Amino acid sequence: MKTIFVNVKCELGRAYKVAEEAVETIPEVSEVFSVSGQYDLLMKCYLPDEMDIGHFVVEHLQRLPGVKDTFTTMAYKAFSPDKSS
């Protein structure tokens, strides 16, 4: 399993709609955070090892209505347990 974080810049007024659609329609999207700064959203995604990261971002995340730009960061190792469950 690969973990990636994707910063998403949205069209004005669309961030919450983009976040809702991402968590409701894309199973690999684990969590979406509204954030301050250059981007509007931060998406945490878990991908199967065989899934290509570039294709996932381009074909799933960038095609969400209202998405203007993305910036992807690949995570290597988690140093604390996931306490969201």
Secondary structure, 3 states (H helix, E strand, C coil): CEEEEEEEEECCCCHHHHHHHHHHHCCCEEEEEECCCCCCEEEEEEECCCCCHHHHHHHHHCCCCCEEEEEEEEECCCCCCCCCC
